[in-house]
Amino acid sequence: MAVKRVAAIIYAVLSFGIVSFQVALAAGAPWGEFAMGGAFPGQFPLALRIAALVQAALLVGMALVVLARAGVVLPGWSRASRWLIWFVVAFSALSLVLNLITPSAGERAIWAPIAFLLLLGSGIVAFGPTAKETAH
């Protein structure tokens, strides 16, 4: 299996874990100290629960872009994924920076390494050749 496909699958698996965390926060899990800089320990207020669901949806979309760009799923997204992948890379870079500078030690310990892996995976997919490019 090509490195690009492996990177995309790892990105998707990690994203699934983060989506699960966000959905749990939205459902009332008392893990607020591990998100949003730890500003809301315990359960999130309603507005942040809704924000967690929005973030979960964005993460699903970004995972689909990465998988599509790597040729794993959604071949119809190939053209759009050429430029959408750069949004994913930029979001991943911003996420890494924010998780490195957060005042929450727990958030830094858990999410900074994951954000680094997401940036690495999306970067590999973004800079690597597409399946069509390697076939020629």
Phi, psi and omega per residue, in radians:
M1 nan 2.371 -3.089
A2 -1.154 2.615 -3.139
V3 -0.981 -0.712 -3.112
K4 -1.084 -0.739 3.122
R5 -1.170 -0.714 3.109
V6 -1.096 -0.778 3.117
A7 -1.051 -0.711 3.140
A8 -1.155 -0.717 -3.138
I9 -1.183 -0.720 3.081
I10 -1.089 -0.745 3.089
Y11 -0.987 -0.809 -3.101
A12 -1.145 -0.717 3.133
V13 -1.120 -0.806 3.098
L14 -1.080 -0.716 3.123
S15 -1.085 -0.698 3.099
F16 -1.038 -0.721 3.094
G17 -1.093 -0.733 3.136
I18 -1.203 -0.703 3.089
V19 -1.056 -0.739 3.111
S20 -1.061 -0.732 3.093
F21 -1.079 -0.805 -3.128
Q22 -1.119 -0.725 3.110
V23 -1.130 -0.687 3.092
A24 -1.106 -0.738 3.068
L25 -1.034 -0.771 -3.141
A26 -1.114 -0.555 3.141
A27 -1.419 -0.103 3.078
G28 1.900 0.169 3.087
A29 -1.038 2.431 -3.067
P30 -1.469 0.921 -3.059
W31 -1.945 0.386 -3.091
G32 -0.997 -0.461 3.132
E33 -1.178 -0.239 -3.132
F34 -1.815 0.289 3.139
A35 -2.605 2.748 3.075
M36 0.940 0.706 3.106
G37 1.211 0.219 -3.134
G38 1.269 0.233 -3.068
A39 -1.185 -0.352 -3.096
F40 -2.240 1.255 3.135
P41 -1.075 2.629 -3.081
G42 1.475 -2.566 -3.138
Q43 -1.329 2.494 3.054
F44 -1.242 2.574 2.953
P45 -1.190 2.896 -3.037
L46 -0.931 -0.794 -3.107
A47 -1.051 -0.691 3.127
L48 -1.314 -0.472 3.045
R49 -1.139 -0.721 3.086
I50 -1.142 -0.733 3.102
A51 -1.065 -0.637 3.110
A52 -1.108 -0.667 3.099
L53 -1.192 -0.682 3.089
V54 -1.093 -0.779 3.127
Q55 -1.102 -0.684 3.112
A56 -1.062 -0.746 3.126
A57 -1.126 -0.726 3.088
L58 -1.082 -0.704 3.134
L59 -1.128 -0.692 3.079
V60 -1.084 -0.802 3.123
G61 -1.051 -0.757 3.140
M62 -1.160 -0.662 3.095
A63 -1.112 -0.674 3.104
L64 -1.153 -0.656 3.084
V65 -1.089 -0.806 -3.131
V66 -1.095 -0.793 3.127
L67 -1.118 -0.690 3.121
A68 -1.158 -0.744 -3.128
R69 -1.119 -0.550 3.127
A70 -1.472 -0.055 3.124
G71 1.383 0.347 -3.121
V72 -1.488 -0.705 -3.125
V73 -2.478 2.973 2.994
L74 0.834 1.134 -3.137
P75 -1.054 -0.407 3.102
G76 -1.187 -0.282 3.126
W77 -1.550 0.005 -3.036
S78 -0.903 -0.849 -3.095
R79 -1.136 -0.857 -3.132
A80 -1.146 -0.566 -3.099
S81 -1.173 -0.331 3.107
R82 -1.051 -0.672 3.130
W83 -1.775 -0.502 3.117
L84 -1.141 -0.516 3.139
I85 -1.055 -0.535 -3.139
W86 -1.265 -0.520 2.995
F87 -1.107 -0.758 -3.135
V88 -1.096 -0.783 3.125
V89 -1.076 -0.797 3.138
A90 -1.101 -0.766 3.107
F91 -1.078 -0.715 3.136
S92 -1.135 -0.698 3.109
A93 -1.135 -0.789 3.112
L94 -1.084 -0.738 3.114
S95 -1.047 -0.741 3.114
L96 -1.078 -0.843 -3.139
V97 -1.026 -0.845 -3.111
L98 -1.109 -0.634 3.125
N99 -1.319 -0.359 3.054
L100 -1.402 -0.524 -3.073
I101 -1.776 0.027 -3.130
T102 -1.090 2.529 3.077
P103 -1.257 -0.231 -3.114
S104 -1.465 1.969 3.137
A105 -1.084 -0.685 3.126
G106 -1.115 -0.705 3.118
E107 -1.139 -0.754 3.102
R108 -1.071 -0.761 -3.077
A109 -1.162 -0.662 -3.079
I110 -1.561 -0.912 -2.932
W111 -1.521 -0.472 3.126
A112 -1.089 -0.821 3.103
P113 -1.101 -0.649 3.119
I114 -1.181 -0.726 3.108
A115 -1.086 -0.648 3.084
F116 -1.089 -0.775 3.136
L117 -1.142 -0.635 3.085
L118 -1.156 -0.714 3.096
L119 -1.131 -0.772 3.119
L120 -1.061 -0.830 -3.124
G121 -1.114 -0.795 -3.136
S122 -1.186 -0.586 3.090
G123 -1.149 -0.750 3.100
I124 -1.055 -0.764 3.138
V125 -1.173 -0.738 -3.095
A126 -1.140 -0.734 -3.055
F127 -1.548 -0.286 -3.117
G128 -1.368 2.745 3.109
P129 -1.232 2.662 3.065
T130 -1.334 2.930 3.136
A131 -1.046 -0.662 3.127
K132 -1.161 -0.651 -3.115
E133 -1.196 -0.576 -3.141
T134 -1.402 -0.325 -3.126
A135 -1.365 -0.308 -3.090
H136 -1.589 nan nan
